Amino acid sequence: MGCAGANTGSLAYERRFPTCPQMPIVLDCEIISDEGAEDGSQRNTKRRCTLAVDAPYIFKKLIGVEVVYFLQNNFLDWANRTLNIEAVNESFSSRIEIFERCRYYAHPDNPDWTCFDQTATLDIKNFFGFEHSMEKMGMKQYTQTTLKGKEIIEYFINELKAEGITEVDRWKPPADAAASSISRQSSKDMEQENGIADVNGVKRGSKPEILLDGDFIAKHLGQLTPMQESKLLELRKMLEDCEEDLSKLPSYQTILRFLRARDWHVSQALSVLKDSLKWRKENSIDDLLDDYKTPAVVTEHFPGGWHHYDKDGRPIYILRLGHMDVKGLLKSIGTEGLLKLSLHICEEGVQKIKQSSESLGAPVLDWCLLVDLDGLSMRHLWRPGVKALLSIIECVESNYPETMGRVLVVQAPRVFPIAWTIVSAFINDNTRSKFIFYGVADANTMKEGLEQYIDSELIPDFLGGTCKTLVHEGGLIPKTLYKMNSLEEDEQAEQAQQNKGSNEHGRATNNGLNSDHHGLYKTVELKTGYIHEVVIRNTDVKSVLTWDFDVIRGDLHFTLYRVTKDLPQQQDAAVSFFDLNDFSEGVNYFKEETTLICHHKESVQGSHVMNYKNNYVLHWFSPSCGADGPTQLNYFYEILSSANYKGSMTSLQSGFSSNSATSSCQSR
């Protein structure tokens, strides 16, 4: 814990005796012996403590006692600033052995902090046949005592503060005393840690001089609990043990991000942080800001750039994704070029975060991403482009965790849930929770919504504000700048391999977006006049139904229906639900999407906001079969929970006419 210096903590501990209000079970503590070193550096105190038996009345009657006795030994070492406490039971010692050890000591990296740890053992040999009951009561009592340890010390520290005692002078040896072996060793260690020399006389990297005290935490790291502070220091110490050049250690802010990304599991955070440090070294990431030369095609056509700060001091990066020519960029600078551009943006972001924190004098640990999706269409889901995007996300998530404080997604069109379905699976859950969405029909409320996070005078003009930006509007990249023709060849080869798999196994693999999704797709064959229907029983109002299907062979008609009555078991693949006598359109079933005619080799994606707790039916119909055989369909669908969306995602539907064939977003 970091509530006081070790000397103050030791003085506060002394006030626990002979009794303290937080532990009424302790009735009295009698000092048996109290000895100290002549120079005042050490003190050894032994006590006999009387404790009330915390057990049911009938149990106390059976064992015949109301109190038990413990022997406690306190060893206080002022020179090394430690307090060790050991306690054993005197009562029933032949039947049960209880041993407890506590330790207070100065933290090695911050001498103004007191650390505390506690262990105990319980060995029940024979206790009148109540061994199991005693074990349960003993564990319960120990747990309660452990939870009170910090509370008790803080109580007496506050009591000392109320009396005007905020610090206790550290012990100093008498002027004529010879330095002990411990003192000499400590001095030697200190010289080595400060970069004077190692055992071979070679100067080592000096340890960073930043002291992790309360003021530093408040100014640079924000609010942390004592446990979080402890884990931060623990991880920092583990990194020091691994890294010879201490000047290369990551900042406390970086260590904190990795800890948060791994839910404060120190060992997990250490593993990924070591991997990231190795990656940075192998790829010269520390030199990226100085060495990176922005390609001309990025300068002239990349629709992204930095734009002032949000209301929390986070630097804002604007990405007009809907205006980005993904294929053009990849064919101009390649996957590696796009990755390096993304890493350069991340490095700039970390630098701007630090500058903002220094400017404000308050902790700023992440940046804000404003994504404009106006113009997003299925062309952005070009297969090599999505694969490149997913690899970039994976790299950024691994090496820049918790650097994204908020993601504002604006003007999300109807095709967006399809893209989100693909991409969100690769985004950390904690990062995903920071997304806030605004659909295309939110124009009247979007500016007002953005003003919760961005000052009104800084809202970009293309979003209804007055602020001009330096962000390029993007647009198609001239083919004269293309260099990476192999991307097209790779796409064609991948498509040929998928078609081969379909012919060999009678099942088409995913013609969609990522090989990781192959197992999600189902394949069916439809004879002339046959139908295939998938029933979705919706219980989540405002959830979003998305679909992606390929017409591998032949032609198909596709329609989405909503049904307000119970559906019977389907018996005949040639008979639709809606051919039955008791189904009447406009009465108990409704056409939610106008029938879309889909041709051979076409890929179709779409989405629909399910506003009712009804049955929804994906309906495919084969009008005729060609010479190649039955029509073949390869499809996938997913329901996106309404809880995934914090913004107004219902506008995804209202942004398009529900009677328009274009609502299914054909990709041809």
C-alpha positions as CSV (number, residue, x, y, z in Angstrom):
1,M,0.0,0.0,0.0
2,G,1.2,3.5,-0.5
3,C,-0.4,5.4,2.3
4,A,2.7,6.4,4.3
5,G,6.4,6.0,4.7
6,A,7.7,2.8,6.4
7,N,8.8,4.7,9.5
8,T,5.3,6.3,9.9
9,G,3.7,2.9,9.2
10,S,5.8,1.3,12.1
11,L,4.7,4.1,14.5
12,A,1.1,3.6,13.5
13,Y,1.4,-0.2,14.0
14,E,2.6,0.4,17.6
15,R,-0.7,2.1,18.4
16,R,-2.6,-1.2,17.8
17,F,-1.6,-2.3,21.3
18,P,-2.8,-3.3,23.7
19,T,-6.2,-3.1,22.0
20,C,-7.7,-1.4,18.9
21,P,-11.4,-0.6,18.0
22,Q,-11.2,-2.4,14.6
23,M,-10.4,-5.7,16.2
24,P,-12.7,-6.3,19.2
25,I,-11.7,-9.9,19.3
26,V,-8.3,-8.8,20.8
27,L,-9.1,-8.4,24.5
28,D,-5.6,-7.5,25.7
29,C,-1.9,-7.7,24.9
30,E,0.7,-8.1,27.6
31,I,4.4,-7.3,26.9
32,I,6.6,-10.3,27.9
33,S,9.9,-8.8,26.9
34,D,11.1,-5.7,25.1
35,E,14.8,-5.5,24.0
36,G,16.7,-3.2,21.7
37,A,20.1,-2.7,20.2
38,E,22.4,-0.1,21.8
39,D,22.5,2.1,18.7
40,G,18.7,2.1,18.5
41,S,18.7,0.3,15.1
42,Q,16.7,-2.7,16.2
43,R,13.9,-3.6,18.7
44,N,12.4,-7.0,19.5
45,T,9.1,-7.1,21.4
46,K,7.3,-10.2,22.6
47,R,3.6,-10.1,23.6
48,R,1.0,-12.5,25.0
49,C,-2.3,-11.7,23.4
50,T,-5.8,-12.7,24.8
51,L,-8.4,-13.3,22.1
52,A,-12.1,-13.9,22.5
53,V,-13.2,-17.3,20.9
54,D,-15.2,-16.4,17.8
55,A,-17.3,-19.5,17.7
56,P,-20.9,-20.6,18.3
57,Y,-21.9,-20.8,22.0
58,I,-22.4,-24.6,22.0
59,F,-18.9,-25.0,20.6
60,K,-17.3,-22.9,23.3
61,K,-19.2,-24.9,25.9
62,L,-17.9,-28.1,24.5
63,I,-14.2,-27.0,24.5
64,G,-14.7,-25.3,27.8
65,V,-13.0,-21.9,27.1
66,E,-14.1,-18.4,26.3
67,V,-10.7,-17.0,25.4
68,V,-7.5,-18.3,23.8
69,Y,-3.9,-17.0,24.0
70,F,-1.4,-16.2,21.2
71,L,2.3,-15.4,21.5
72,Q,3.5,-12.6,19.2
73,N,7.0,-11.6,18.3
74,N,7.6,-8.2,16.7
75,F,11.1,-7.5,15.2
76,L,11.6,-3.9,14.2
77,D,14.7,-3.1,12.1
78,W,15.0,0.7,11.8
79,A,18.2,0.4,9.8
80,N,16.6,-1.6,7.0
81,R,13.1,-0.1,7.6
82,T,11.3,-3.4,8.1
83,L,8.9,-4.7,10.7
84,N,8.4,-8.5,10.9
85,I,5.6,-10.0,13.0
86,E,5.1,-13.7,13.8
87,A,2.3,-15.1,15.9
88,V,1.6,-18.7,17.1
89,N,-1.1,-20.1,19.3
90,E,-0.4,-21.0,22.9
91,S,-3.9,-22.5,23.6
92,F,-4.4,-26.0,22.3
93,S,-1.0,-26.0,20.7
94,S,-0.8,-29.8,20.9
95,R,-4.0,-30.2,19.0
96,I,-3.8,-27.3,16.5
97,E,-1.0,-25.2,15.1
98,I,-1.6,-21.7,13.9
99,F,1.2,-19.7,12.5
100,E,0.9,-16.2,11.0
101,R,3.6,-13.9,9.5
102,C,3.2,-10.2,8.5
103,R,5.8,-7.9,7.1
104,Y,5.9,-4.2,6.6
105,Y,8.8,-2.8,4.6
106,A,9.8,0.2,2.5
107,H,9.2,-0.2,-1.2
108,P,12.6,-0.6,-3.0
109,D,11.6,1.9,-5.7
110,N,9.8,4.4,-3.6
111,P,11.1,4.7,0.0
112,D,8.1,6.8,0.9
113,W,5.8,3.9,0.4
114,T,5.0,1.1,2.8
115,C,4.5,-2.4,1.5
116,F,2.6,-5.1,3.4
117,D,2.3,-8.8,3.0
118,Q,0.7,-11.5,5.1
119,T,0.7,-15.3,5.2
120,A,-0.6,-17.9,7.6
121,T,-0.8,-21.7,8.0
122,L,-3.3,-23.8,9.9
123,D,-2.6,-27.4,10.9
124,I,-5.3,-29.3,12.8
125,K,-4.1,-32.5,14.3
126,N,-7.0,-33.5,16.6
127,F,-9.6,-31.2,18.0
128,F,-12.3,-33.1,19.8
129,G,-13.7,-34.4,16.6
130,F,-14.4,-30.9,15.3
131,E,-11.4,-30.7,12.9
132,H,-13.5,-29.8,9.9
133,S,-15.5,-27.1,11.7
134,M,-12.3,-25.6,13.2
135,E,-10.7,-25.4,9.8
136,K,-13.7,-23.6,8.3
137,M,-13.9,-21.1,11.3
138,G,-10.1,-20.6,11.1
139,M,-10.1,-19.7,7.5
140,K,-13.1,-17.4,7.9
141,Q,-11.4,-15.6,10.8
142,Y,-8.1,-15.3,8.9
143,T,-9.9,-13.9,5.8
144,Q,-11.6,-11.3,8.0
145,T,-8.4,-10.3,9.7
146,T,-6.5,-10.0,6.4
147,L,-9.1,-7.6,5.0
148,K,-8.8,-5.4,8.0
149,G,-5.0,-5.1,7.9
150,K,-4.8,-2.0,5.6
151,E,-7.9,-0.4,7.2
152,I,-6.3,-0.6,10.7
153,I,-3.0,0.9,9.7
154,E,-4.7,3.7,7.8
155,Y,-6.8,4.4,10.8
156,F,-3.8,5.0,13.1
157,I,-1.9,6.9,10.4
158,N,-4.9,9.3,10.2
159,E,-4.8,9.5,13.9
160,L,-1.1,10.5,13.8
161,K,-1.9,13.1,11.1
162,A,-4.6,14.6,13.3
163,E,-1.9,15.0,16.0
164,G,0.4,16.8,13.5
165,I,2.7,13.8,13.0
166,T,3.1,13.3,9.3
167,E,6.6,11.8,9.1
168,V,9.1,10.2,11.3
169,D,12.9,10.8,11.0
170,R,14.7,7.9,9.6
171,W,17.2,6.2,11.8
172,K,20.8,7.2,11.4
173,P,23.8,5.3,12.8
174,P,26.0,7.1,15.4
175,A,28.8,9.1,13.9
176,D,31.5,6.8,15.3
177,A,29.8,3.6,14.3
178,A,31.5,1.4,11.6
179,A,29.5,0.8,8.5
180,S,27.9,-2.6,8.6
181,S,28.3,-5.2,5.9
182,I,24.7,-4.6,4.9
183,S,25.3,-0.8,4.6
184,R,28.4,-1.4,2.5
185,Q,26.6,-3.8,0.2
186,S,23.7,-1.3,-0.2
187,S,26.1,1.4,-1.1
188,K,27.7,-0.8,-3.7
189,D,24.3,-1.8,-5.2
190,M,23.3,1.9,-5.3
191,E,26.5,2.8,-7.2
192,Q,25.9,0.1,-9.8
193,E,22.2,1.0,-10.2
194,N,23.2,4.7,-10.7
195,G,25.4,3.7,-13.6
196,I,28.8,4.0,-11.9
197,A,30.1,0.6,-12.8
198,D,29.2,-3.1,-12.8
199,V,31.4,-5.9,-11.5
200,N,33.5,-5.7,-14.7
201,G,34.1,-2.0,-14.4
202,V,31.8,-1.3,-17.4
203,K,29.3,1.5,-17.0
204,R,25.8,0.4,-17.1
205,G,22.7,2.2,-18.3
206,S,21.4,4.5,-15.6
207,K,18.1,3.9,-14.0
208,P,15.4,6.4,-14.8
209,E,15.2,9.1,-12.1
210,I,11.4,9.3,-12.2
211,L,10.0,8.6,-8.7
212,L,6.6,7.0,-8.7
213,D,5.1,9.0,-5.9
214,G,1.6,10.3,-5.3
215,D,2.2,13.6,-7.2
216,F,3.6,11.8,-10.2
217,I,0.6,9.4,-10.3
218,A,-1.9,12.2,-10.0
219,K,-0.2,14.3,-12.8
220,H,0.7,11.5,-15.3
221,L,-1.3,8.4,-14.6
222,G,-4.6,9.4,-13.1
223,Q,-6.6,7.7,-10.3
224,L,-5.1,4.3,-9.3
225,T,-6.1,2.1,-6.4
226,P,-3.3,0.9,-4.0
227,M,-3.5,-2.5,-5.6
228,Q,-3.1,-1.1,-9.1
229,E,-0.1,1.0,-7.9
230,S,1.4,-2.1,-6.5
231,K,0.9,-4.1,-9.7
232,L,2.4,-1.2,-11.7
233,L,5.5,-1.3,-9.6
234,E,5.7,-5.1,-9.7
235,L,5.7,-5.1,-13.5
236,R,8.2,-2.3,-13.6
237,K,10.5,-4.3,-11.3
238,M,10.1,-7.4,-13.4
239,L,11.1,-5.4,-16.5
240,E,14.2,-4.1,-14.7
241,D,15.3,-7.6,-14.0
242,C,14.9,-8.5,-17.7
243,E,16.4,-5.4,-19.3
244,E,20.2,-4.7,-19.0
245,D,19.9,-1.2,-20.4
246,L,17.5,0.4,-17.9
247,S,17.4,3.6,-20.0
248,K,15.4,1.5,-22.6
249,L,12.6,0.7,-20.2
250,P,9.1,1.8,-21.3
251,S,7.5,4.7,-19.5
252,Y,5.1,4.1,-16.6
253,Q,2.3,5.2,-18.9
254,T,3.1,2.4,-21.4
255,I,3.4,-0.1,-18.6
256,L,0.0,1.0,-17.3
257,R,-1.6,0.5,-20.7
258,F,-0.4,-3.0,-21.0
259,L,-1.6,-3.8,-17.5
260,R,-5.0,-2.4,-18.2
261,A,-5.2,-4.3,-21.5
262,R,-4.6,-7.6,-19.6
263,D,-7.0,-6.8,-16.8
264,W,-4.2,-6.2,-14.3
265,H,-2.7,-9.7,-14.7
266,V,1.0,-8.9,-14.2
267,S,2.4,-12.1,-15.7
268,Q,0.2,-11.8,-18.8
269,A,1.1,-8.1,-19.2
270,L,4.8,-8.9,-18.9
271,S,4.6,-11.5,-21.6
272,V,2.9,-9.3,-24.2
273,L,5.0,-6.2,-23.2
274,K,8.3,-8.2,-23.7
275,D,7.0,-9.4,-27.1
276,S,6.2,-5.8,-28.0
277,L,9.6,-4.4,-26.9
278,K,11.3,-7.1,-29.0
279,W,9.0,-6.2,-32.0
280,R,9.9,-2.5,-31.6
281,K,13.6,-3.3,-31.5
282,E,13.5,-5.7,-34.5
283,N,11.5,-3.1,-36.6
284,S,13.3,0.0,-35.4
285,I,10.0,1.5,-34.3
286,D,11.7,4.0,-32.0
287,D,13.2,5.6,-35.0
288,L,10.0,5.7,-37.1
289,L,9.0,9.3,-36.4
290,D,12.4,10.5,-37.6
291,D,13.0,8.1,-40.5
292,Y,9.5,7.8,-42.0
293,K,9.1,9.5,-45.4
294,T,5.4,10.0,-46.3
295,P,4.8,8.6,-49.8
296,A,3.4,11.2,-52.3
297,V,0.3,9.1,-52.9
298,V,-0.5,9.3,-49.1
299,T,0.1,13.0,-49.0
300,E,-2.2,13.6,-52.0
301,H,-4.9,11.0,-51.5
302,F,-5.0,9.6,-47.9
303,P,-8.1,11.0,-46.1
304,G,-6.8,11.2,-42.6
305,G,-5.0,13.6,-40.3
306,W,-4.8,15.1,-36.8
307,H,-7.4,17.7,-35.7
308,H,-7.1,19.6,-32.4
309,Y,-8.2,18.0,-29.1
310,D,-11.5,16.7,-27.5
311,K,-12.9,18.0,-24.3
312,D,-10.8,15.6,-22.2
313,G,-7.6,16.8,-23.8
314,R,-7.2,13.8,-26.2
315,P,-5.7,14.5,-29.6
316,I,-8.2,13.8,-32.3
317,Y,-7.4,11.9,-35.4
318,I,-9.9,12.1,-38.3
319,L,-10.2,9.3,-40.8
320,R,-12.7,9.7,-43.6
321,L,-12.9,6.0,-44.3
322,G,-15.8,6.3,-46.8
323,H,-13.6,8.5,-49.0
324,M,-10.6,6.1,-48.9
325,D,-9.6,4.3,-52.1
326,V,-8.5,1.1,-50.3
327,K,-7.6,-0.8,-53.5
328,G,-5.7,2.2,-54.8
329,L,-3.7,2.6,-51.7
330,L,-2.8,-1.0,-51.5
331,K,-1.8,-1.1,-55.2
332,S,0.3,2.0,-54.7
333,I,2.1,1.4,-51.4
334,G,1.3,-2.3,-50.6
335,T,0.3,-3.9,-47.4
336,E,3.6,-3.1,-45.7
337,G,3.4,0.5,-46.7
338,L,-0.1,0.8,-45.3
339,L,1.0,-0.9,-42.1
340,K,4.0,1.5,-41.7
341,L,1.7,4.4,-42.3
342,S,-0.6,3.2,-39.5
343,L,2.3,2.6,-37.1
344,H,3.5,6.1,-37.9
345,I,0.1,7.5,-37.0
346,C,0.2,5.5,-33.7
347,E,3.6,6.8,-32.8
348,E,2.4,10.4,-33.5
349,G,-0.5,9.7,-31.3
350,V,1.6,8.6,-28.4
351,Q,3.8,11.7,-28.8
352,K,0.7,14.0,-29.0
353,I,-0.8,12.3,-25.9
354,K,2.4,13.1,-24.0
355,Q,2.4,16.7,-25.2
356,S,-1.2,17.2,-24.2
357,S,-0.6,15.8,-20.8
358,E,2.3,18.1,-20.2
359,S,0.4,21.1,-21.6
360,L,-2.6,20.4,-19.3
361,G,-0.7,19.4,-16.3
362,A,-3.1,16.5,-16.0
363,P,-3.1,12.8,-17.1
364,V,-3.9,12.2,-20.8
365,L,-3.3,8.5,-21.7
366,D,-5.1,8.0,-25.0
367,W,-6.4,9.7,-28.2
368,C,-9.7,10.0,-29.9
369,L,-10.5,8.6,-33.3
370,L,-13.3,10.2,-35.4
371,V,-14.3,8.0,-38.3
372,D,-16.5,9.4,-41.1
373,L,-18.2,6.6,-43.0
374,D,-20.0,8.8,-45.5
375,G,-19.5,7.0,-48.9
376,L,-18.7,3.6,-47.4
377,S,-19.8,0.8,-49.8
378,M,-19.1,-2.8,-50.6
379,R,-16.1,-1.7,-52.6
380,H,-14.4,-1.1,-49.3
381,L,-14.8,-4.7,-48.4
382,W,-12.5,-5.8,-51.2
383,R,-10.9,-9.0,-50.0
384,P,-7.1,-8.0,-49.9
385,G,-8.1,-4.7,-48.3
386,V,-10.0,-6.4,-45.5
387,K,-7.1,-8.8,-45.0
388,A,-4.7,-5.9,-44.8
389,L,-7.0,-4.0,-42.3
390,L,-7.3,-7.1,-40.0
391,S,-3.5,-7.5,-40.0
392,I,-3.1,-3.8,-39.1
393,I,-5.7,-4.1,-36.3
394,E,-3.9,-7.2,-34.9
395,C,-0.5,-5.4,-34.9
396,V,-1.9,-2.2,-33.3
397,E,-3.9,-4.1,-30.6
398,S,-0.7,-6.0,-29.7
399,N,1.7,-3.1,-29.5
400,Y,-0.5,0.0,-28.7
401,P,-3.1,-1.3,-26.2
402,E,-5.3,1.2,-24.5
403,T,-4.1,4.1,-26.6
404,M,-7.6,4.6,-28.0
405,G,-9.8,6.4,-25.5
406,R,-12.8,7.0,-27.7
407,V,-14.0,6.1,-31.2
408,L,-16.7,8.3,-32.7
409,V,-18.2,6.7,-35.8
410,V,-20.3,9.1,-37.8
411,Q,-22.6,8.9,-40.9
412,A,-22.6,5.1,-40.7
413,P,-24.4,3.8,-43.8
414,R,-26.5,0.7,-44.1
415,V,-23.6,-1.5,-45.2
416,F,-21.7,-0.7,-42.0
417,P,-23.0,-3.6,-39.8
418,I,-21.5,-6.0,-42.4
419,A,-18.1,-4.4,-42.1
420,W,-18.5,-4.2,-38.3
421,T,-19.3,-7.9,-38.1
422,I,-16.0,-8.7,-39.9
423,V,-13.8,-6.2,-38.1
424,S,-15.1,-6.2,-34.5
425,A,-14.1,-9.8,-34.0
426,F,-10.5,-8.7,-34.1
427,I,-10.9,-5.8,-31.8
428,N,-10.3,-6.1,-28.0
429,D,-13.5,-6.2,-26.0
430,N,-12.4,-3.2,-23.9
431,T,-11.6,-1.2,-27.1
432,R,-14.9,-2.2,-28.7
433,S,-16.8,-0.8,-25.7
434,K,-15.4,2.7,-26.5
435,F,-17.2,3.0,-29.9
436,I,-20.0,5.4,-30.2
437,F,-22.1,5.3,-33.4
438,Y,-24.1,7.8,-35.4
439,G,-26.0,6.6,-38.6
440,V,-26.6,8.5,-41.8
441,A,-30.1,9.8,-40.6
442,D,-28.6,11.4,-37.5
443,A,-27.6,14.6,-39.3
444,N,-29.9,16.7,-37.2
445,T,-28.7,15.2,-33.9
446,M,-25.1,14.2,-34.8
447,K,-23.6,17.6,-34.3
448,E,-25.4,18.0,-30.9
449,G,-24.1,14.5,-30.0
450,L,-20.5,15.3,-31.0
451,E,-20.6,18.4,-28.8
452,Q,-20.7,16.2,-25.8
453,Y,-17.1,15.2,-26.6
454,I,-15.7,18.0,-28.9
455,D,-16.0,21.8,-28.5
456,S,-18.6,23.1,-31.0
457,E,-16.0,25.4,-32.6
458,L,-13.8,22.4,-33.4
459,I,-16.4,20.2,-35.0
460,P,-15.3,19.7,-38.7
461,D,-17.3,21.6,-41.3
462,F,-18.2,18.4,-43.2
463,L,-20.1,17.3,-40.1
464,G,-22.0,20.5,-39.7
465,G,-19.5,22.4,-37.8
466,T,-17.5,25.5,-38.6
467,C,-13.9,24.2,-38.3
468,K,-11.9,23.7,-41.4
469,T,-9.6,20.7,-41.4
470,L,-6.4,19.7,-43.1
471,V,-7.7,16.3,-43.8
472,H,-7.6,15.3,-47.5
473,E,-10.9,14.4,-49.0
474,G,-9.5,11.3,-50.6
475,G,-11.0,10.0,-53.8
476,L,-9.8,7.5,-56.4
477,I,-6.1,7.1,-56.8
478,P,-4.9,7.3,-60.5
479,K,-3.9,3.9,-61.8
480,T,-0.7,5.4,-63.1
481,L,0.5,5.3,-59.4
482,Y,-0.2,1.6,-59.0
483,K,2.8,-0.6,-58.3
484,M,1.4,-3.7,-56.5
485,N,-0.3,-5.6,-59.3
486,S,0.3,-8.9,-57.5
487,L,-2.7,-8.1,-55.2
488,E,-5.1,-8.6,-58.1
489,E,-3.3,-11.8,-59.0
490,D,-3.5,-13.0,-55.4
491,E,-7.2,-12.3,-55.3
492,Q,-7.8,-14.2,-58.6
493,A,-5.7,-17.2,-57.4
494,E,-7.6,-17.3,-54.1
495,Q,-11.0,-17.2,-55.9
496,A,-9.9,-20.0,-58.2
497,Q,-8.9,-22.1,-55.2
498,Q,-12.2,-21.5,-53.5
499,N,-14.1,-22.5,-56.7
500,K,-12.0,-25.6,-56.9
501,G,-12.9,-26.5,-53.3
502,S,-16.5,-26.0,-54.1
503,N,-16.4,-28.4,-57.1
504,E,-14.4,-31.1,-55.3
505,H,-16.4,-31.2,-52.1
506,G,-19.9,-30.1,-53.2
507,R,-19.6,-27.2,-50.8
508,A,-18.5,-23.7,-51.6
509,T,-16.0,-22.0,-49.2
510,N,-16.4,-18.4,-48.3
511,N,-16.4,-16.1,-51.3
512,G,-16.5,-13.3,-48.8
513,L,-13.9,-11.6,-46.8
514,N,-11.6,-13.7,-44.6
515,S,-10.5,-17.3,-44.6
516,D,-11.2,-17.3,-40.8
517,H,-14.9,-17.2,-41.7
518,H,-15.0,-20.3,-44.0
519,G,-16.6,-22.5,-41.4
520,L,-19.5,-20.1,-40.9
521,Y,-20.9,-20.4,-44.4
522,K,-23.5,-23.0,-45.5
523,T,-24.1,-24.3,-48.9
524,V,-27.4,-25.5,-50.4
525,E,-28.5,-26.6,-53.9
526,L,-32.0,-25.7,-55.2
527,K,-33.8,-27.4,-58.1
528,T,-36.1,-25.4,-60.3
529,G,-39.0,-23.9,-58.3
530,Y,-37.4,-24.9,-55.0
531,I,-36.9,-22.5,-52.0
532,H,-34.6,-22.2,-49.1
533,E,-35.8,-20.4,-46.0
534,V,-34.0,-19.6,-42.7
535,V,-36.1,-18.5,-39.7
536,I,-34.7,-16.0,-37.2
537,R,-36.7,-15.8,-34.0
538,N,-36.0,-12.3,-32.8
539,T,-36.3,-11.4,-29.1
540,D,-34.0,-8.3,-29.2
541,V,-35.7,-5.2,-30.5
542,K,-33.3,-3.0,-32.5
543,S,-30.9,-5.8,-33.1
544,V,-29.4,-5.9,-36.6
545,L,-29.7,-8.8,-39.0
546,T,-26.8,-9.0,-41.5
547,W,-26.4,-11.4,-44.4
548,D,-23.7,-12.3,-46.9
549,F,-24.4,-14.8,-49.7
550,D,-22.9,-15.9,-53.0
551,V,-24.7,-17.3,-56.0
552,I,-22.2,-19.9,-57.0
553,R,-24.3,-21.3,-59.9
554,G,-27.5,-20.2,-61.6
555,D,-29.9,-17.3,-60.6
556,L,-31.8,-16.7,-57.4
557,H,-34.5,-14.4,-56.0
558,F,-33.9,-13.1,-52.5
559,T,-36.5,-11.6,-50.1
560,L,-36.6,-10.8,-46.3
561,Y,-40.0,-11.4,-44.6
562,R,-41.3,-10.7,-41.2
563,V,-44.0,-13.0,-39.8
564,T,-46.3,-12.2,-36.9
565,K,-47.6,-15.8,-36.3
566,D,-46.1,-19.1,-35.4
567,L,-44.4,-20.9,-38.2
568,P,-45.0,-24.7,-38.7
569,Q,-42.3,-27.2,-39.4
570,Q,-41.3,-27.0,-43.0
571,Q,-41.9,-30.3,-44.8
572,D,-41.4,-29.6,-48.5
573,A,-38.4,-27.8,-50.1
574,A,-40.7,-26.8,-53.0
575,V,-43.3,-25.2,-50.7
576,S,-42.7,-21.8,-49.0
577,F,-44.4,-20.9,-45.7
578,F,-46.1,-18.2,-47.6
579,D,-47.7,-20.6,-50.0
580,L,-49.8,-22.1,-47.1
581,N,-53.5,-21.2,-46.9
582,D,-53.4,-19.5,-43.5
583,F,-50.6,-17.0,-44.5
584,S,-51.8,-13.7,-46.0
585,E,-49.4,-10.9,-46.9
586,G,-50.1,-7.6,-45.1
587,V,-52.0,-9.5,-42.4
588,N,-49.7,-12.0,-40.7
589,Y,-46.5,-11.6,-42.8
590,F,-44.8,-8.7,-44.4
591,K,-42.2,-8.2,-47.0
592,E,-39.4,-6.3,-45.3
593,E,-37.1,-6.1,-48.3
594,T,-38.3,-6.0,-51.9
595,T,-37.3,-9.1,-53.8
596,L,-33.8,-8.9,-55.2
597,I,-32.9,-10.8,-58.4
598,C,-29.4,-12.2,-58.0
599,H,-27.4,-13.6,-60.9
600,H,-24.7,-16.2,-61.4
601,K,-21.4,-15.4,-59.6
602,E,-22.9,-12.4,-57.7
603,S,-22.1,-11.7,-54.1
604,V,-24.8,-9.9,-52.0
605,Q,-24.6,-8.3,-48.6
606,G,-27.2,-6.5,-46.6
607,S,-28.5,-5.6,-43.2
608,H,-31.8,-4.9,-41.6
609,V,-32.8,-3.5,-38.2
610,M,-35.3,-5.8,-36.5
611,N,-37.7,-3.5,-34.8
612,Y,-40.1,-6.2,-33.7
613,K,-40.1,-9.4,-31.6
614,N,-41.3,-11.4,-34.5
615,N,-40.0,-14.2,-36.8
616,Y,-37.9,-13.0,-39.7
617,V,-37.4,-15.2,-42.7
618,L,-34.5,-15.1,-45.2
619,H,-36.1,-16.5,-48.4
620,W,-34.3,-17.7,-51.5
621,F,-36.1,-19.0,-54.6
622,S,-34.7,-20.7,-57.7
623,P,-36.7,-19.8,-60.8
624,S,-34.8,-22.2,-63.1
625,C,-31.7,-24.3,-63.4
626,G,-29.2,-24.2,-66.1
627,A,-27.3,-26.9,-67.9
628,D,-24.7,-27.0,-65.1
629,G,-27.2,-28.4,-62.7
630,P,-29.2,-27.1,-59.6
631,T,-28.7,-23.5,-58.4
632,Q,-26.1,-23.4,-55.7
633,L,-26.2,-20.9,-52.8
634,N,-23.4,-20.2,-50.3
635,Y,-24.7,-18.0,-47.3
636,F,-23.9,-16.7,-43.9
637,Y,-26.0,-14.5,-41.6
638,E,-25.5,-13.0,-38.1
639,I,-27.6,-11.1,-35.6
640,L,-25.8,-8.2,-34.0
641,S,-27.1,-7.4,-30.5
642,S,-28.7,-4.0,-29.9
643,A,-26.4,-3.7,-26.9
644,N,-23.4,-3.5,-29.2
645,Y,-24.5,-0.1,-30.4
646,K,-24.3,3.0,-28.2
647,G,-25.4,5.4,-31.0
648,S,-28.4,5.6,-33.1
649,M,-27.9,2.5,-35.2
650,T,-31.6,2.3,-36.1
651,S,-30.9,4.9,-38.7
652,L,-29.1,2.3,-40.7
653,Q,-32.5,1.2,-42.0
654,S,-34.2,4.6,-42.2
655,G,-31.3,5.9,-44.2
656,F,-32.5,3.8,-47.1
657,S,-36.0,3.0,-48.4
658,S,-37.1,-0.4,-47.1
659,N,-38.7,-0.9,-50.6
660,S,-35.5,-0.3,-52.5
661,A,-33.6,-3.1,-54.1
662,T,-30.3,-1.2,-53.4
663,S,-30.8,-1.7,-49.7
664,S,-29.3,-5.2,-50.1
665,C,-26.0,-3.6,-51.2
666,Q,-25.2,-5.8,-54.2
667,S,-21.5,-6.3,-54.8
668,R,-20.9,-7.3,-58.4
